[in-house]
Amino acid sequence: MTSLMLRDPFFSDLFDFRRDFDEFFNRVFGTLNWPWANERPALSTGTFAFTPAIESYVDREARRFHCRVMLPGVEPNDVNLQVQGNTLTISGERKLHREEKDVDYLHRETVYGSFTRTLTLPEGVEADKLTAEYRNGVLEISAPVSSAALPRRIEIKGTAKVKEIAA
């Protein structure tokens, strides 16, 4: 019998495809002179929007929520965290730190600019106790999770088997 459970790699591949498609679309159509180019300077300059990768999970044993935000090249002072209710907003900017002079680029793949990522915190995360630490280009955000919000296993009690008497 085949397993009916959906596998994570399928969804991972699906999201990777979407991200790749969006990136391709932005590369193809990003350098055109759109009427709204003044509203979105990233399109008019031929650069792409910077979107940091995020990894978040709940450690059931330690009863903690963890979120890692990959921010290479971003200074900690250029990052802002805000919590409102169960919504965590991470915003900031990766700045270009060199002057644009008479330079002939061989490759130009690094993305600069501002970013905003918004996450819905899982149920039970104590948002008022969030802590953040920035190390080696990775922002680590964590908070305790109340034990009442964690899933718990419920034991099912069975009745003793009744012996059938053959008549």
RAJORA-V728953 format. One record per pair of residues at least 24 apart in sequence whose C-alpha atoms are under 6 Angstrom apart, sorted by the first residue. I is the first residue (numbers start at 1). J is the second residue. D is the distance in whole Angstrom. If there is no record, write none. Layout:
I&J&D / I&J&D
//
This chain:
48&111&6 / 50&111&6 / 50&115&6 / 63&144&6 / 63&145&5 / 64&143&6 / 64&144&4 / 64&145&5 / 65&142&5 / 65&143&5 / 66&141&6 / 66&142&4 / 67&140&6 / 67&141&5 / 68&139&6 / 68&140&5 / 69&138&6 / 69&139&5 / 70&138&5 / 71&137&5 / 71&138&6 / 72&137&4 / 86&120&6 / 86&121&5 / 87&119&6 / 87&120&5 / 87&121&6 / 88&118&6 / 88&119&5 / 89&117&6 / 89&118&4 / 90&116&6 / 90&117&5 / 91&115&5 / 91&116&4 / 124&149&5
//
